[in-house]
């Protein structure tokens, strides 16, 4: 598979993983390339991707969206310290599901433990980054950022 086909496959598998994990209806807007620094406004989870592809999966979101997702999954509001904890777990679930999907196509991928970042943050140090905007009903736009270091 060429590098561009590999990246397209990972992006499509990321969308599949998000749909499998998140029990809310949301729209995925067209992906775009983004440059550094990427600026986060409120809340994100970063998971390193290691193996046939090296990079990072970053889910850049907000407390309102995390609370909606948590309530849909568990039937209760997610608030306070639970927001950060659940954000990390959500990243773990999405990245773990992504690994499983890619393994079916004989692509080996491991993930790091999640790193949750809060507040305004800038990301540097990536060669390429693809941004997948996610539109959840009444919540501000969320983004999934896939940075690629090596394919």
OpenMM code with the backbone's topology and positions (N, CA, C; nanometers):
from openmm import Vec3, app, unit

residues = "UNK UNK UNK UNK UNK UNK UNK UNK UNK UNK UNK UNK UNK UNK UNK UNK UNK UNK UNK UNK UNK UNK UNK UNK UNK UNK UNK UNK UNK UNK UNK UNK UNK UNK UNK UNK UNK UNK UNK UNK UNK UNK UNK UNK UNK UNK UNK UNK UNK UNK UNK UNK UNK UNK UNK UNK UNK UNK UNK UNK UNK UNK UNK UNK UNK UNK UNK UNK UNK UNK UNK UNK UNK UNK UNK UNK UNK UNK UNK UNK UNK UNK UNK UNK UNK UNK UNK UNK UNK UNK UNK UNK UNK UNK UNK UNK UNK UNK UNK UNK UNK UNK UNK UNK UNK UNK UNK UNK UNK UNK UNK UNK UNK UNK UNK UNK UNK UNK UNK UNK UNK UNK UNK UNK UNK UNK UNK UNK UNK UNK UNK UNK UNK UNK UNK UNK UNK UNK UNK UNK UNK UNK UNK UNK UNK UNK UNK UNK UNK UNK UNK".split()
positions = [
    Vec3(0.0845, -0.1177, 0.0000),
    Vec3(0.0000, 0.0000, 0.0000),
    Vec3(0.0897, 0.1249, 0.0000),
    Vec3(0.0556, 0.2220, -0.0800),
    Vec3(0.1342, 0.3455, -0.0815),
    Vec3(0.1056, 0.4251, 0.0452),
    Vec3(0.1919, 0.5226, 0.0721),
    Vec3(0.1742, 0.6046, 0.1912),
    Vec3(0.0384, 0.6736, 0.1931),
    Vec3(-0.0038, 0.7302, 0.0801),
    Vec3(-0.1320, 0.8016, 0.0767),
    Vec3(-0.2494, 0.7055, 0.0967),
    Vec3(-0.2400, 0.5844, 0.0418),
    Vec3(-0.3462, 0.4854, 0.0636),
    Vec3(-0.3484, 0.4383, 0.2087),
    Vec3(-0.2309, 0.4240, 0.2686),
    Vec3(-0.2226, 0.3844, 0.4092),
    Vec3(-0.2872, 0.4903, 0.4977),
    Vec3(-0.2554, 0.6153, 0.4730),
    Vec3(-0.3128, 0.7243, 0.5522),
    Vec3(-0.4645, 0.7300, 0.5336),
    Vec3(-0.5108, 0.7157, 0.4092),
    Vec3(-0.6551, 0.7153, 0.3831),
    Vec3(-0.7224, 0.5999, 0.4565),
    Vec3(-0.6584, 0.4848, 0.4560),
    Vec3(-0.7129, 0.3679, 0.5251),
    Vec3(-0.7216, 0.3922, 0.6766),
    Vec3(-0.6181, 0.4544, 0.7329),
    Vec3(-0.6188, 0.4836, 0.8762),
    Vec3(-0.7278, 0.5856, 0.9090),
    Vec3(-0.7428, 0.6873, 0.8260),
    Vec3(-0.8493, 0.7859, 0.8477),
    Vec3(-0.9879, 0.7205, 0.8419),
    Vec3(-1.0096, 0.6373, 0.7409),
    Vec3(-1.1393, 0.5675, 0.7295),
    Vec3(-1.1627, 0.4747, 0.8482),
    Vec3(-1.0580, 0.4058, 0.8921),
    Vec3(-1.0704, 0.3168, 1.0072),
    Vec3(-1.0943, 0.3960, 1.1356),
    Vec3(-1.0369, 0.5157, 1.1445),
    Vec3(-1.0611, 0.6021, 1.2607),
    Vec3(-1.2085, 0.6412, 1.2671),
    Vec3(-1.2661, 0.6752, 1.1529),
    Vec3(-1.4094, 0.7087, 1.1478),
    Vec3(-1.4933, 0.5883, 1.1890),
    Vec3(-1.4581, 0.4702, 1.1391),
    Vec3(-1.5279, 0.3473, 1.1784),
    Vec3(-1.5194, 0.3255, 1.3286),
    Vec3(-1.4012, 0.3462, 1.3846),
    Vec3(-1.3810, 0.3274, 1.5281),
    Vec3(-1.4649, 0.4258, 1.6084),
    Vec3(-1.4653, 0.5520, 1.5671),
    Vec3(-1.5469, 0.6529, 1.6363),
    Vec3(-1.6941, 0.6136, 1.6348),
    Vec3(-1.7419, 0.5679, 1.5202),
    Vec3(-1.8829, 0.5264, 1.5089),
    Vec3(-1.9135, 0.4042, 1.5946),
    Vec3(-1.8165, 0.3148, 1.6095),
    Vec3(-1.8370, 0.1950, 1.6906),
    Vec3(-1.8379, 0.2262, 1.8400),
    Vec3(-1.7568, 0.3228, 1.8811),
    Vec3(-1.7384, 0.3519, 2.0239),
    Vec3(-1.8396, 0.4540, 2.0755),
    Vec3(-1.8672, 0.5571, 1.9978),
    Vec3(-1.9505, 0.6685, 2.0450),
    Vec3(-2.0966, 0.6432, 2.0100),
    Vec3(-2.1830, 0.6316, 2.1111),
    Vec3(-2.3233, 0.5980, 2.0862),
    Vec3(-2.4117, 0.7202, 2.0561),
    Vec3(-2.3531, 0.8259, 2.0051),
    Vec3(-2.4286, 0.9452, 1.9674),
    Vec3(-2.4196, 0.9643, 1.8170),
    Vec3(-2.5186, 1.0301, 1.7633),
    Vec3(-2.5151, 1.0645, 1.6217),
    Vec3(-2.4252, 1.1877, 1.6055),
    Vec3(-2.3348, 1.1816, 1.5105),
    Vec3(-2.2478, 1.2948, 1.4798),
    Vec3(-2.2113, 1.2895, 1.3325),
    Vec3(-2.1725, 1.4036, 1.2799),
    Vec3(-2.1300, 1.4123, 1.1403),
    Vec3(-1.9793, 1.4305, 1.1353),
    Vec3(-1.9178, 1.3607, 1.0422),
    Vec3(-1.7753, 1.3768, 1.0176),
    Vec3(-1.7628, 1.4673, 0.8955),
    Vec3(-1.6993, 1.5817, 0.9155),
    Vec3(-1.6800, 1.6758, 0.8054),
    Vec3(-1.5541, 1.6356, 0.7276),
    Vec3(-1.5358, 1.6873, 0.6072),
    Vec3(-1.4195, 1.6469, 0.5265),
    Vec3(-1.2871, 1.6727, 0.5991),
    Vec3(-1.1932, 1.5792, 0.5849),
    Vec3(-1.0618, 1.5965, 0.6484),
    Vec3(-0.9815, 1.7040, 0.5771),
    Vec3(-0.8859, 1.7578, 0.6507),
    Vec3(-0.7952, 1.8564, 0.5913),
    Vec3(-0.6577, 1.8399, 0.6529),
    Vec3(-0.5577, 1.8868, 0.5805),
    Vec3(-0.4222, 1.8912, 0.6362),
    Vec3(-0.4144, 2.0095, 0.7298),
    Vec3(-0.3390, 1.9960, 0.8351),
    Vec3(-0.3189, 2.1087, 0.9254),
    Vec3(-0.1699, 2.1220, 0.9524),
    Vec3(-0.1286, 2.2410, 0.9861),
    Vec3(0.0126, 2.2676, 1.0101),
    Vec3(0.0370, 2.2923, 1.1579),
    Vec3(0.1637, 2.2894, 1.1945),
    Vec3(0.1956, 2.3175, 1.3331),
    Vec3(0.2150, 2.4661, 1.3543),
    Vec3(0.1865, 2.5152, 1.4680),
    Vec3(0.1295, 2.4409, 1.5798),
    Vec3(-0.0211, 2.4233, 1.5634),
    Vec3(-0.0689, 2.3090, 1.6110),
    Vec3(-0.2123, 2.2874, 1.6198),
    Vec3(-0.2525, 2.3383, 1.7582),
    Vec3(-0.3581, 2.4174, 1.7636),
    Vec3(-0.3986, 2.4761, 1.8913),
    Vec3(-0.5272, 2.4139, 1.9443),
    Vec3(-0.5171, 2.3614, 2.0642),
    Vec3(-0.6322, 2.3071, 2.1365),
    Vec3(-0.6878, 2.4171, 2.2261),
    Vec3(-0.8185, 2.4217, 2.2404),
    Vec3(-0.8803, 2.5269, 2.3221),
    Vec3(-0.9185, 2.4809, 2.4626),
    Vec3(-0.9594, 2.3517, 2.4791),
    Vec3(-1.0160, 2.3138, 2.6082),
    Vec3(-0.9693, 2.1792, 2.6628),
    Vec3(-0.9854, 2.0712, 2.5860),
    Vec3(-0.9661, 1.9370, 2.6406),
    Vec3(-0.9299, 1.8414, 2.5283),
    Vec3(-0.8292, 1.7571, 2.5516),
    Vec3(-0.7958, 1.6571, 2.4499),
    Vec3(-0.7312, 1.5359, 2.5149),
    Vec3(-0.7253, 1.4301, 2.4350),
    Vec3(-0.6523, 1.3109, 2.4755),
    Vec3(-0.5579, 1.2756, 2.3609),
    Vec3(-0.4347, 1.2436, 2.3959),
    Vec3(-0.3313, 1.2103, 2.2997),
    Vec3(-0.2889, 1.0661, 2.3236),
    Vec3(-0.2853, 0.9893, 2.2148),
    Vec3(-0.2405, 0.8503, 2.2223),
    Vec3(-0.1373, 0.8294, 2.1125),
    Vec3(-0.0197, 0.7817, 2.1496),
    Vec3(0.0847, 0.7538, 2.0510),
    Vec3(0.0508, 0.6260, 1.9761),
    Vec3(0.0792, 0.6264, 1.8466),
    Vec3(0.0621, 0.5091, 1.7610),
    Vec3(0.2005, 0.4578, 1.7257),
    Vec3(0.2238, 0.3300, 1.7494),
    Vec3(0.3532, 0.2690, 1.7268),
    Vec3(0.3352, 0.1418, 1.6459),
    Vec3(0.4291, 0.1129, 1.5585),
    Vec3(0.4210, -0.0090, 1.4790),
    Vec3(0.4434, 0.0215, 1.3326),
    Vec3(0.3575, -0.0338, 1.2448),
    Vec3(0.3715, -0.0106, 1.1012),
    Vec3(0.3581, 0.1374, 1.0657),
    Vec3(0.2872, 0.2104, 1.1492),
    Vec3(0.2743, 0.3552, 1.1342),
    Vec3(0.3119, 0.4172, 1.2679),
    Vec3(0.3870, 0.5275, 1.2615),
    Vec3(0.4211, 0.5990, 1.3849),
    Vec3(0.3593, 0.7374, 1.3783),
    Vec3(0.2904, 0.7737, 1.4857),
    Vec3(0.2274, 0.9043, 1.4911),
    Vec3(0.1478, 0.9172, 1.6191),
    Vec3(0.0466, 1.0030, 1.6152),
    Vec3(-0.0384, 1.0246, 1.7320),
    Vec3(-0.1828, 1.0414, 1.6891),
    Vec3(-0.2703, 0.9939, 1.7720),
    Vec3(-0.4137, 1.0157, 1.7563),
    Vec3(-0.4534, 1.1104, 1.8688),
    Vec3(-0.5093, 1.2239, 1.8318),
    Vec3(-0.5495, 1.3242, 1.9307),
    Vec3(-0.6979, 1.3526, 1.9112),
    Vec3(-0.7730, 1.3379, 2.0176),
    Vec3(-0.9144, 1.3752, 2.0136),
    Vec3(-0.9256, 1.5069, 2.0891),
    Vec3(-0.9513, 1.6126, 2.0141),
    Vec3(-0.9606, 1.7486, 2.0674),
    Vec3(-1.1092, 1.7811, 2.0814),
    Vec3(-1.1537, 1.7968, 2.2034),
    Vec3(-1.2967, 1.8114, 2.2280),
    Vec3(-1.3221, 1.9156, 2.3364),
    Vec3(-1.4323, 1.9018, 2.4044),
    Vec3(-1.4709, 1.9970, 2.5081),
    Vec3(-1.5547, 1.9250, 2.6128),
    Vec3(-1.5719, 1.9864, 2.7259),
    Vec3(-1.6449, 1.9228, 2.8364),
    Vec3(-1.7897, 1.8911, 2.7997),
    Vec3(-1.8553, 1.9792, 2.7240),
    Vec3(-1.9957, 1.9564, 2.6867),
    Vec3(-2.0105, 1.8285, 2.6051),
    Vec3(-1.9215, 1.8078, 2.5093),
    Vec3(-1.9286, 1.6877, 2.4250),
    Vec3(-1.8958, 1.5633, 2.5052),
    Vec3(-1.7912, 1.5691, 2.5885),
    Vec3(-1.7536, 1.4533, 2.6710),
    Vec3(-1.8690, 1.4170, 2.7639),
    Vec3(-1.9332, 1.5157, 2.8209),
    Vec3(-2.0458, 1.4912, 2.9097),
    Vec3(-2.1607, 1.4230, 2.8349),
    Vec3(-2.1894, 1.4699, 2.7122),
    Vec3(-2.2947, 1.4081, 2.6295),
    Vec3(-2.2622, 1.2620, 2.5988),
    Vec3(-2.1374, 1.2367, 2.5599),
    Vec3(-2.0966, 1.0998, 2.5259),
    Vec3(-2.1052, 1.0106, 2.6496),
    Vec3(-2.0558, 1.0589, 2.7620),
    Vec3(-2.0603, 0.9816, 2.8863),
    Vec3(-2.2020, 0.9502, 2.9279),
    Vec3(-2.2902, 1.0480, 2.9164),
    Vec3(-2.4298, 1.0261, 2.9537),
    Vec3(-2.4954, 0.9229, 2.8616),
    Vec3(-2.4618, 0.9280, 2.7324),
    Vec3(-2.5169, 0.8295, 2.6383),
    Vec3(-2.4636, 0.6893, 2.6668),
    Vec3(-2.3400, 0.6792, 2.7116),
    Vec3(-2.2799, 0.5480, 2.7374),
    Vec3(-2.3204, 0.4900, 2.8727),
    Vec3(-2.3305, 0.5759, 2.9740),
    Vec3(-2.3488, 0.5269, 3.1104),
    Vec3(-2.4794, 0.5690, 3.1764),
    Vec3(-2.5568, 0.6546, 3.1084),
    Vec3(-2.6849, 0.6960, 3.1639),
    Vec3(-2.6738, 0.7939, 3.2797),
    Vec3(-2.5573, 0.8563, 3.2950),
    Vec3(-2.5404, 0.9552, 3.4013),
    Vec3(-2.4487, 1.0659, 3.3521),
    Vec3(-2.4638, 1.1825, 3.4112),
    Vec3(-2.3794, 1.2961, 3.3734),
    Vec3(-2.2350, 1.2706, 3.4155),
    Vec3(-2.1448, 1.3101, 3.3298),
    Vec3(-2.0018, 1.3031, 3.3605),
    Vec3(-1.9595, 1.4463, 3.3893),
    Vec3(-1.9092, 1.4708, 3.5105),
    Vec3(-1.8689, 1.6069, 3.5466),
    Vec3(-1.7517, 1.6032, 3.6428),
    Vec3(-1.6944, 1.7207, 3.6678),
    Vec3(-1.5827, 1.7318, 3.7617),
    Vec3(-1.4609, 1.6532, 3.7164),
    Vec3(-1.3971, 1.5853, 3.8107),
    Vec3(-1.2770, 1.5064, 3.7817),
    Vec3(-1.3041, 1.3916, 3.6856),
    Vec3(-1.4291, 1.3491, 3.6789),
    Vec3(-1.4659, 1.2391, 3.5891),
    Vec3(-1.4484, 1.2781, 3.4423),
    Vec3(-1.4567, 1.4069, 3.4110),
    Vec3(-1.4418, 1.4535, 3.2718),
    Vec3(-1.3048, 1.4115, 3.2174),
    Vec3(-1.1975, 1.4447, 3.2910),
    Vec3(-1.0632, 1.4116, 3.2439),
    Vec3(-1.0431, 1.2603, 3.2366),
    Vec3(-1.0890, 1.1897, 3.3385),
    Vec3(-1.0742, 1.0443, 3.3409),
    Vec3(-1.1465, 0.9800, 3.2219),
    Vec3(-1.2691, 1.0228, 3.1992),
    Vec3(-1.3460, 0.9654, 3.0894),
    Vec3(-1.2866, 1.0039, 2.9537),
    Vec3(-1.2302, 1.1222, 2.9428),
    Vec3(-1.1665, 1.1632, 2.8176),
    Vec3(-1.0527, 1.0677, 2.7831),
    Vec3(-0.9719, 1.0316, 2.8828),
    Vec3(-0.8647, 0.9354, 2.8611),
    Vec3(-0.9175, 0.7993, 2.8211),
    Vec3(-1.0231, 0.7545, 2.8878),
    Vec3(-1.0816, 0.6240, 2.8546),
    Vec3(-1.1431, 0.6226, 2.7154),
    Vec3(-1.2067, 0.7329, 2.6789),
    Vec3(-1.2641, 0.7419, 2.5440),
    Vec3(-1.1533, 0.7309, 2.4394),
    Vec3(-1.0435, 0.8007, 2.4621),
    Vec3(-0.9294, 0.7895, 2.3704),
    Vec3(-0.8772, 0.6482, 2.3615),
    Vec3(-0.8683, 0.5810, 2.4751),
    Vec3(-0.8246, 0.4413, 2.4797),
    Vec3(-0.9173, 0.3516, 2.3984),
    Vec3(-1.0476, 0.3708, 2.4150),
    Vec3(-1.1454, 0.2880, 2.3435),
    Vec3(-1.1362, 0.3099, 2.1924),
    Vec3(-1.1266, 0.4359, 2.1514),
    Vec3(-1.1198, 0.4663, 2.0076),
    Vec3(-0.9901, 0.4116, 1.9483),
    Vec3(-0.8768, 0.4365, 2.0147),
    Vec3(-0.7475, 0.3901, 1.9631),
    Vec3(-0.7384, 0.2368, 1.9652),
    Vec3(-0.7889, 0.1738, 2.0707),
    Vec3(-0.7884, 0.0273, 2.0770),
    Vec3(-0.8723, -0.0340, 1.9667),
    Vec3(-0.9885, 0.0231, 1.9429),
    Vec3(-1.0746, -0.0245, 1.8355),
    Vec3(-1.0081, -0.0032, 1.6995),
    Vec3(-0.9387, 0.1091, 1.6835),
    Vec3(-0.8656, 0.1368, 1.5596),
    Vec3(-0.7601, 0.0295, 1.5350),
    Vec3(-0.6858, -0.0092, 1.6386),
    Vec3(-0.5846, -0.1154, 1.6251),
    Vec3(-0.6474, -0.2459, 1.5791),
    Vec3(-0.7622, -0.2786, 1.6370),
    Vec3(-0.8324, -0.4024, 1.6010),
    Vec3(-0.8763, -0.3989, 1.4550),
    Vec3(-0.9298, -0.2871, 1.4118),
    Vec3(-0.9730, -0.2736, 1.2722),
    Vec3(-0.8554, -0.2869, 1.1760),
    Vec3(-0.7444, -0.2226, 1.2085),
    Vec3(-0.6281, -0.2266, 1.1196),
    Vec3(-0.5601, -0.3631, 1.1192),
    Vec3(-0.5691, -0.4338, 1.2319),
    Vec3(-0.5096, -0.5670, 1.2405),
    Vec3(-0.5751, -0.6634, 1.1419),
    Vec3(-0.7044, -0.6435, 1.1152),
    Vec3(-0.7756, -0.7275, 1.0179),
    Vec3(-0.7142, -0.7144, 0.8788),
    Vec3(-0.6497, -0.6015, 0.8529),
    Vec3(-0.5831, -0.5787, 0.7245),
    Vec3(-0.4325, -0.5982, 0.7355),
    Vec3(-0.3929, -0.6735, 0.8380),
    Vec3(-0.2535, -0.7101, 0.8618),
    Vec3(-0.1618, -0.5893, 0.8807),
    Vec3(-0.2160, -0.4870, 0.9460),
    Vec3(-0.1357, -0.3713, 0.9834),
    Vec3(-0.1164, -0.3784, 1.1346),
    Vec3(0.0069, -0.3791, 1.1793),
    Vec3(0.0360, -0.3897, 1.3215),
    Vec3(0.0480, -0.2506, 1.3822),
    Vec3(-0.0267, -0.2296, 1.4898),
    Vec3(-0.0268, -0.1000, 1.5558),
    Vec3(-0.0444, -0.1211, 1.7050),
    Vec3(0.0394, -0.0578, 1.7838),
    Vec3(0.0260, -0.0547, 1.9294),
    Vec3(-0.0035, 0.0883, 1.9699),
    Vec3(-0.0556, 0.1041, 2.0913),
    Vec3(-0.0877, 0.2378, 2.1412),
    Vec3(-0.0242, 0.2602, 2.2778),
    Vec3(-0.0014, 0.3861, 2.3086),
    Vec3(0.0503, 0.4235, 2.4400),
    Vec3(-0.0677, 0.4464, 2.5339),
    Vec3(-0.0413, 0.4544, 2.6635),
    Vec3(-0.1468, 0.4983, 2.7546),
    Vec3(-0.1897, 0.6406, 2.7165),
    Vec3(-0.3144, 0.6761, 2.7457),
    Vec3(-0.3619, 0.8094, 2.7070),
    Vec3(-0.3001, 0.9200, 2.7917),
    Vec3(-0.2771, 1.0337, 2.7279),
    Vec3(-0.2348, 1.1553, 2.7959),
    Vec3(-0.3454, 1.2575, 2.7759),
    Vec3(-0.4043, 1.3045, 2.8853),
    Vec3(-0.5128, 1.4021, 2.8785),
    Vec3(-0.4535, 1.5410, 2.8999),
    Vec3(-0.4912, 1.6343, 2.8125),
    Vec3(-0.4441, 1.7726, 2.8226),
    Vec3(-0.5641, 1.8639, 2.8391),
    Vec3(-0.5530, 1.9600, 2.9299),
    Vec3(-0.6623, 2.0539, 2.9525),
    Vec3(-0.6128, 2.1961, 2.9304),
    Vec3(-0.7054, 2.2843, 2.9000),
    Vec3(-0.6704, 2.4243, 2.8770),
    Vec3(-0.6196, 2.4463, 2.7364),
    Vec3(-0.5673, 2.5652, 2.7132),
    Vec3(-0.5127, 2.5975, 2.5820),
    Vec3(-0.3748, 2.5349, 2.5687),
    Vec3(-0.3560, 2.4593, 2.4601),
    Vec3(-0.2316, 2.3872, 2.4375),
    Vec3(-0.1959, 2.3957, 2.2897),
    Vec3(-0.0672, 2.4016, 2.2613),
    Vec3(-0.0201, 2.3983, 2.1232),
    Vec3(0.0595, 2.2702, 2.1019),
    Vec3(0.0334, 2.2029, 1.9902),
    Vec3(0.1068, 2.0821, 1.9533),
    Vec3(0.2082, 2.1162, 1.8451),
    Vec3(0.3320, 2.0732, 1.8666),
    Vec3(0.4396, 2.0883, 1.7694),
    Vec3(0.5019, 1.9512, 1.7466),
    Vec3(0.5893, 1.9421, 1.6475),
    Vec3(0.6735, 1.8238, 1.6326),
    Vec3(0.6159, 1.7132, 1.5476),
    Vec3(0.5334, 1.7467, 1.4493),
    Vec3(0.4821, 1.6428, 1.3606),
    Vec3(0.5096, 1.6816, 1.2161),
    Vec3(0.5309, 1.5790, 1.1317),
    Vec3(0.5562, 1.6031, 0.9895),
    Vec3(0.4271, 1.6380, 0.9173),
    Vec3(0.3264, 1.5549, 0.9347),
    Vec3(0.1970, 1.5737, 0.8709),
    Vec3(0.0883, 1.5552, 0.9748),
    Vec3(-0.0197, 1.6288, 0.9590),
    Vec3(-0.1350, 1.6093, 1.0473),
    Vec3(-0.2626, 1.6246, 0.9658),
    Vec3(-0.3529, 1.5330, 0.9885),
    Vec3(-0.4819, 1.5335, 0.9210),
    Vec3(-0.5883, 1.5583, 1.0262),
    Vec3(-0.6738, 1.6544, 0.9992),
    Vec3(-0.7773, 1.6928, 1.0942),
    Vec3(-0.9127, 1.6448, 1.0428),
    Vec3(-0.9830, 1.5689, 1.1286),
    Vec3(-1.1191, 1.5232, 1.1002),
    Vec3(-1.2139, 1.5989, 1.1930),
    Vec3(-1.2862, 1.6978, 1.1437),
    Vec3(-1.3820, 1.7685, 1.2294),
    Vec3(-1.5059, 1.6819, 1.2558),
    Vec3(-1.5509, 1.6826, 1.3801),
    Vec3(-1.6703, 1.6081, 1.4204),
    Vec3(-1.7749, 1.7067, 1.4713),
    Vec3(-1.8948, 1.6944, 1.4197),
    Vec3(-2.0030, 1.7842, 1.4577),
    Vec3(-2.1064, 1.7063, 1.5382),
    Vec3(-2.1082, 1.7285, 1.6698),
    Vec3(-2.2088, 1.6714, 1.7589),
    Vec3(-2.3180, 1.7762, 1.7749),
    Vec3(-2.4427, 1.7354, 1.7716),
    Vec3(-2.5588, 1.8246, 1.7723),
    Vec3(-2.5366, 1.9660, 1.8224),
    Vec3(-2.5561, 1.9911, 1.9495),
    Vec3(-2.5518, 2.1275, 2.0011),
    Vec3(-2.4184, 2.1638, 2.0652),
    Vec3(-2.3188, 2.0814, 2.0490),
    Vec3(-2.1889, 2.1063, 2.1129),
    Vec3(-2.0943, 2.1752, 2.0141),
    Vec3(-1.9944, 2.2441, 2.0659),
    Vec3(-1.8927, 2.3018, 1.9762),
    Vec3(-1.8232, 2.1910, 1.8969),
    Vec3(-1.7674, 2.2257, 1.7836),
    Vec3(-1.6992, 2.1310, 1.6970),
    Vec3(-1.5850, 2.0615, 1.7718),
    Vec3(-1.5712, 1.9314, 1.7516),
    Vec3(-1.4567, 1.8562, 1.8029),
    Vec3(-1.3704, 1.8186, 1.6827),
    Vec3(-1.2453, 1.7843, 1.7079),
    Vec3(-1.1559, 1.7422, 1.6003),
    Vec3(-1.0799, 1.6172, 1.6419),
    Vec3(-1.0599, 1.5300, 1.5452),
    Vec3(-0.9663, 1.4204, 1.5640),
    Vec3(-0.8472, 1.4557, 1.4784),
    Vec3(-0.7313, 1.4547, 1.5398),
    Vec3(-0.6084, 1.4888, 1.4702),
    Vec3(-0.5249, 1.3618, 1.4602),
    Vec3(-0.4848, 1.3269, 1.3400),
    Vec3(-0.3976, 1.2127, 1.3172),
    Vec3(-0.2652, 1.2670, 1.2670),
    Vec3(-0.1622, 1.2598, 1.3507),
    Vec3(-0.0303, 1.3053, 1.3075),
    Vec3(0.0481, 1.1829, 1.2622),
    Vec3(0.1207, 1.1994, 1.1546),
    Vec3(0.1985, 1.0895, 1.0984),
    Vec3(0.3458, 1.1286, 1.1019),
    Vec3(0.4264, 1.0462, 1.1691),
    Vec3(0.5699, 1.0676, 1.1732),
    Vec3(0.6408, 0.9791, 1.0715),
    Vec3(0.5902, 0.8562, 1.0585),
    Vec3(0.6564, 0.7598, 0.9702),
    Vec3(0.5560, 0.6551, 0.9264),
    Vec3(0.5493, 0.6298, 0.7960),
    Vec3(0.4604, 0.5255, 0.7416),
    Vec3(0.5452, 0.4162, 0.6843),
] * unit.nanometer
topology = app.Topology()
chain = topology.addChain("A")
for resn in residues:
    res = topology.addResidue(resn, chain)
    for name in ("N", "CA", "C"):
        topology.addAtom(name, app.Element.getBySymbol(name[0]), res)
